[in-house]
């Protein structure tokens, strides 16, 4: 299925992925009473935080992220990872995202998926802030010629 103006869009795959993310978040909330926020899981798995899901669950959750991506790559001949930045850029970006998630008391998965589904006002503000910041960043990067489009 091709969308006008978005020749590389994959709406069916996006829908399936979104449903799977929602299902995982629902299982985590209903099964363990915990939010499936990646930053919180990483903090718990790495020992930065003593609260949240049991550490074994957090470790399994975090390990499943790259393993799930690897499984998709290995099971599909058409999907290949592409990293356009240097390792240094990826490390700096990761550190900035980590700082932002601690500053914002959660990440896009915790606020955007889990918080919005619970109608949390704090998560609504956080998600709006994520989105506006992302739009502004893309606009600035296009204006300064860092990205095309």
Order of alpha helices (4+ residues) and beta strands (2+ residues): alpha-alpha-alpha-alpha-alpha
